[in-house]
Amino acid sequence: MTTKPSASAGKARPDGVRVTAAKCVRCKKPVVARFRPFCSQRCSDLDLAGWLTSQYRIPTDEAPDGSEIDLPLDED
């Protein structure tokens, strides 16, 4: 793999790597370091609300049948 020198601190980066300004994952505005990867507290809160209300899901092969069993702990 060949590398090209970068403009910052003389570090090399692999070919094909594009360095661009980060954009908010919700609204595509420029990212603010304090709220990274978001631009504001509002976008951060909206994203969290999406996870809490099951708007976002992580795919799984398991059936959503509620078969999780809570076993009693031994109190020995």
C-alpha positions as CSV (number, residue, x, y, z in Angstrom):
1,M,0.0,0.0,0.0
2,T,1.4,3.4,-0.9
3,T,1.0,6.4,1.2
4,K,0.9,10.1,0.5
5,P,2.3,12.7,2.9
6,S,-0.4,14.7,4.6
7,A,-0.4,18.4,5.1
8,S,-0.7,18.0,8.9
9,A,2.4,17.2,10.9
10,G,4.0,15.2,8.1
11,K,1.9,12.1,8.8
12,A,1.3,9.7,5.9
13,R,-2.2,8.4,5.0
14,P,-3.1,5.5,2.7
15,D,-4.2,6.2,-0.9
16,G,-7.9,6.6,-1.3
17,V,-8.5,8.1,2.1
18,R,-10.4,11.4,1.8
19,V,-10.2,13.8,4.7
20,T,-13.2,16.0,5.0
21,A,-14.9,18.1,7.6
22,A,-17.1,16.0,9.9
23,K,-20.8,16.5,9.5
24,C,-23.6,15.8,12.0
25,V,-25.0,12.4,11.6
26,R,-28.5,13.8,12.0
27,C,-28.7,17.1,10.1
28,K,-25.4,17.2,8.2
29,K,-24.3,20.5,9.7
30,P,-20.6,20.9,10.8
31,V,-19.8,18.9,13.9
32,V,-19.0,20.7,17.2
33,A,-16.3,19.0,19.2
34,R,-18.3,19.1,22.4
35,F,-21.2,17.2,20.9
36,R,-19.3,14.9,18.5
37,P,-20.6,13.2,16.3
38,F,-23.4,15.7,16.5
39,C,-23.6,19.5,15.9
40,S,-25.7,20.3,19.0
41,Q,-27.3,19.0,22.2
42,R,-30.6,19.0,20.3
43,C,-29.4,16.5,17.6
44,S,-27.7,14.4,20.3
45,D,-31.0,14.3,22.3
46,L,-33.1,13.4,19.2
47,D,-30.7,10.6,18.4
48,L,-30.9,9.2,21.9
49,A,-34.7,9.5,21.8
50,G,-34.7,7.4,18.6
51,W,-32.8,4.6,20.4
52,L,-35.0,4.8,23.5
53,T,-38.2,4.5,21.5
54,S,-36.9,1.6,19.4
55,Q,-36.9,3.8,16.3
56,Y,-33.4,2.4,15.7
57,R,-32.7,-1.3,15.9
58,I,-29.6,-3.5,15.7
59,P,-30.4,-6.5,13.4
60,T,-30.3,-9.9,14.9
61,D,-31.1,-13.5,14.0
62,E,-33.0,-14.1,17.2
63,A,-36.8,-14.2,17.2
64,P,-38.4,-11.4,19.1
65,D,-40.6,-13.8,21.1
66,G,-39.7,-12.5,24.6
67,S,-38.1,-15.8,25.5
68,E,-35.5,-14.3,27.7
69,I,-35.7,-16.0,31.0
70,D,-34.7,-14.4,34.3
71,L,-33.4,-17.2,36.5
72,P,-33.5,-16.7,40.3
73,L,-30.1,-16.3,41.9
74,D,-29.1,-18.8,44.5
75,E,-29.0,-17.2,47.9
76,D,-26.6,-19.7,49.6
